[in-house]
């Protein structure tokens, strides 16, 4: 059906001799949303680091003891993380995801709702 619409449009524009860009017909987007949120409601240091993954969750006890508050972690700089003994790759991940979280572009997902195949 879609191909026939394109061919009809192409035939009418070719017959007219004009050069126009042919766009697909607009169709309404249908999306199904679940009532359950896949994101965590309360985010703390353990939930944040588990959401980042990639081995960063190994630093949960150290960061909870030294920094304590999740809001302080969001504004922590790289030198402080370096003094805590966190490797460079993990510092970069923590700071990158903290920046995305502050901007509202990323949130840790609830591990109970994630299904890996």
PLY file of the C-alpha trace (Angstrom):
ply
format ascii 1.0
element vertex 117
property float x
property float y
property float z
element edge 116
property int vertex1
property int vertex2
end_header
0.00 0.00 0.00
2.80 2.40 0.91
4.67 1.60 -2.30
1.56 2.31 -4.38
1.15 5.72 -2.72
4.77 6.57 -3.50
4.45 5.46 -7.11
1.26 7.52 -7.58
2.94 10.61 -6.12
6.04 10.02 -8.20
3.96 9.70 -11.37
2.06 12.92 -10.69
5.19 14.92 -9.90
7.10 13.51 -12.88
4.21 14.35 -15.20
4.12 17.90 -13.94
7.86 18.23 -14.60
8.62 19.80 -11.27
11.33 18.74 -8.89
9.86 18.15 -5.49
10.91 16.07 -2.56
8.57 13.18 -1.98
7.88 12.44 1.65
6.05 9.43 3.01
2.46 10.00 4.01
2.13 10.91 7.64
0.79 8.17 9.85
-0.15 8.58 13.47
2.39 7.12 15.85
0.98 4.44 18.09
2.80 3.80 21.33
1.87 1.64 24.24
2.99 2.83 27.65
3.03 0.79 30.78
1.64 2.20 33.99
4.75 1.05 35.87
7.76 3.29 35.71
10.97 1.55 34.72
13.03 4.09 36.64
13.82 4.14 40.32
11.85 6.61 42.40
14.49 7.12 45.08
18.06 7.33 43.82
20.98 7.05 46.21
24.66 6.32 45.72
24.22 2.51 45.51
21.35 2.74 43.00
23.24 5.29 40.92
26.45 3.25 40.73
24.56 0.02 40.04
22.77 1.83 37.22
26.08 2.92 35.72
27.40 -0.65 35.95
30.74 -1.56 34.31
32.41 -2.35 37.63
31.72 1.05 39.18
29.43 -0.53 41.79
32.52 -1.88 43.56
33.12 1.63 44.95
29.75 1.91 46.76
31.08 1.44 50.32
33.98 3.84 49.77
31.79 6.60 48.30
29.05 6.19 50.90
31.61 6.47 53.71
33.52 9.46 52.30
30.85 11.43 50.43
27.70 10.17 52.12
25.03 12.06 50.20
23.94 11.49 46.60
23.60 15.23 45.93
27.22 15.70 47.00
28.25 12.94 44.60
26.58 14.81 41.74
28.81 17.85 42.32
32.00 15.98 43.23
34.99 16.72 41.04
37.53 14.34 39.59
40.35 15.27 41.98
38.27 14.24 44.99
37.44 10.90 43.37
41.12 10.45 42.52
42.10 11.05 46.15
39.61 8.34 47.15
41.52 5.88 44.96
38.93 5.42 42.21
40.55 4.46 38.85
40.44 6.88 35.93
37.97 4.87 33.83
35.52 4.64 36.72
35.92 8.34 37.55
35.08 9.22 33.97
31.99 7.01 34.04
30.78 8.41 37.37
31.28 12.02 36.28
29.74 11.44 32.85
26.60 9.79 34.23
26.36 12.39 37.02
26.33 15.13 34.41
23.65 13.33 32.38
21.61 12.83 35.56
21.83 16.53 36.48
20.60 17.46 32.99
17.73 14.98 33.22
18.98 12.88 30.30
19.59 9.66 32.24
18.19 7.88 35.27
19.14 4.50 36.70
16.62 1.82 35.83
14.97 -0.46 38.34
16.85 -3.79 38.19
13.66 -5.70 39.02
12.03 -4.54 35.80
14.98 -5.26 33.54
14.90 -8.63 31.81
17.99 -9.81 30.03
17.68 -12.58 27.48
0 1
1 2
2 3
3 4
4 5
5 6
6 7
7 8
8 9
9 10
10 11
11 12
12 13
13 14
14 15
15 16
16 17
17 18
18 19
19 20
20 21
21 22
22 23
23 24
24 25
25 26
26 27
27 28
28 29
29 30
30 31
31 32
32 33
33 34
34 35
35 36
36 37
37 38
38 39
39 40
40 41
41 42
42 43
43 44
44 45
45 46
46 47
47 48
48 49
49 50
50 51
51 52
52 53
53 54
54 55
55 56
56 57
57 58
58 59
59 60
60 61
61 62
62 63
63 64
64 65
65 66
66 67
67 68
68 69
69 70
70 71
71 72
72 73
73 74
74 75
75 76
76 77
77 78
78 79
79 80
80 81
81 82
82 83
83 84
84 85
85 86
86 87
87 88
88 89
89 90
90 91
91 92
92 93
93 94
94 95
95 96
96 97
97 98
98 99
99 100
100 101
101 102
102 103
103 104
104 105
105 106
106 107
107 108
108 109
109 110
110 111
111 112
112 113
113 114
114 115
115 116
